[in-house]
Amino acid sequence: MTIKVLLVDDHTLFRSGIRLLLSRQSEFTIVGEAADGAEGVKRCHELAPDVVLLDLNMPGLSGLEALQLILEDRPQTAVLMLTVSEDAEDLADALRSGARGYLLKNIDADYLVSAIVRAHAGEAVVAEAMTAKLVAQFRSAAAPAEPRDEDRLTPREREILGFLARGDSNKGIARALDLAESTVKIHVQNILKKLGLSSRVQAAVYAVEHGLGRSD
């Protein structure tokens, strides 16, 4: 089975370039395109893609607003923001709203292909150039965020939350901790439930905000 991808961007030439690139990869099927956020939400509902590549700044309904509506309708969809914005606040807002990842339009083709596959597999994908900005954004907050049921996590769940902060996959975590991948999956589900979160990306953001990321 191929990964079904929907392209949402107001620049026709950019969409054409991405379509051409991904159509050459056997693991992808481009199920549709949209030229603005409102159309993107509608097309996502109609076409049920696995992954949405979503521009951030578009006329009318913004990418962030479209992201929220898409995930309200189809929370299982992996949405990757694909943008020119290197603003740390845009990055943080997108991840808090449930984006599976945040990529810059100047990334190379191989990285984009890899990012789509990883996002579809459940991994958090953030452009390397933005990772340091993400950490700095949370560390520069005037006051630390209030803890949210953090004390309910078991020591093992705290440990796995640290791996999530780095964007590690279930398979990678299982290998590092010598656990079954199914066991890691259960721990991740428990973490999300206890913290009132809906995605691995939100868990990673929570970990960074509360100083729970791994130091190695």
HELIX and SHEET records of a PDB file:
HELIX    1   1 THR A   12  SER A   23  1                                  12    
HELIX    2   2 GLY A   37  LEU A   47  1                                  11    
HELIX    3   3 GLY A   63  ASP A   73  1                                  11    
HELIX    4   4 ALA A   88  ARG A   96  1                                   9    
HELIX    5   5 ALA A  109  HIS A  120  1                                  12    
HELIX    6   6 GLU A  128  ARG A  139  1                                  12    
HELIX    7   7 GLU A  150  ARG A  152  5                                   3    
HELIX    8   8 PRO A  155  ALA A  165  1                                  11    
HELIX    9   9 ASN A  170  LEU A  177  1                                   8    
HELIX   10  10 GLU A  181  LEU A  195  1                                  15    
HELIX   11  11 ARG A  200  GLU A  209  1                                  10    
SHEET    1   A 6 PHE A  28  ALA A  34  0                                        
SHEET    2   A 6 ILE A   3  VAL A   8  1                                        
SHEET    3   A 6 VAL A  51  LEU A  54  1                                        
SHEET    4   A 6 ALA A  78  THR A  83  1                                        
SHEET    5   A 6 GLY A 101  LEU A 104  1                                        
SHEET    6   A 6 VAL A 125  VAL A 126  1                                        
END                                                                             
